[in-house]
Amino acid sequence: IKIAKTKLENANTRDLKKVVKQILGTAVSMGVTVEGKDPREVQKEIDSGTWDEVIGG
């Protein structure tokens, strides 16, 4: 989320949730984990609202 907030200034959207998901997509391509999880799992958590308090849903 910290990276997404930094990238938000230059993003094509003002929706932090979308920017976070873009970064997670990059993490999938790079083969890295996020919070010790597969980035696709974190994307599903975001879609289900698990991260809304942190991201702002």
For each residue, the residues with C-beta under 8 A, 3 or more apart:
1: 4 5 16 20 51 54 55
2: 5 6
3: 6 7 23
4: 1 7 8 16 19 20 22 23
5: 1 2 8 16
6: 2 3 9
7: 3 4 10 11 19 22 23
8: 4 5 11 14 16 19
9: 6
10: 7
11: 7 8 14 18 19 22
12:
13: 18 19
14: 8 11
15: 18 19
16: 1 4 5 8 19 20 55 56
17: 20 21 46 55 56 57
18: 11 13 15 21 22
19: 4 7 8 11 13 15 16 22 23
20: 1 4 16 17 23 24 46 51 55
21: 17 18 24 25 43 46
22: 4 7 11 18 19 25 26
23: 3 4 7 19 20 26 27
24: 20 21 27 28 34 39 40 42 43 46
25: 21 22 28 29 39 43
26: 22 23 29 30
27: 23 24 30 32 33 34 39
28: 24 25 31 38 39 40
29: 25 26
30: 26 27
31: 28
32: 27 39
33: 27 36 37 38 39
34: 24 27 37 38 39 42
35: 42
36: 33
37: 33 34 41 42
38: 28 33 34 41 42
39: 24 25 27 28 32 33 34 42 43
40: 24 28 43 44
41: 37 38 44 45
42: 24 34 35 37 38 39 45 46 51
43: 21 24 25 39 40 46 47
44: 40 41 47 48
45: 41 42 48 50 51
46: 17 20 21 24 42 43 49 50 51 55
47: 43 44
48: 44 45
49: 46 52 57
50: 45 46
51: 1 20 42 45 46 54 55 57
52: 49 55 56 57
53: 56 57
54: 1 51
55: 1 16 17 20 46 51 52
56: 16 17 52 53
57: 17 49 51 52 53
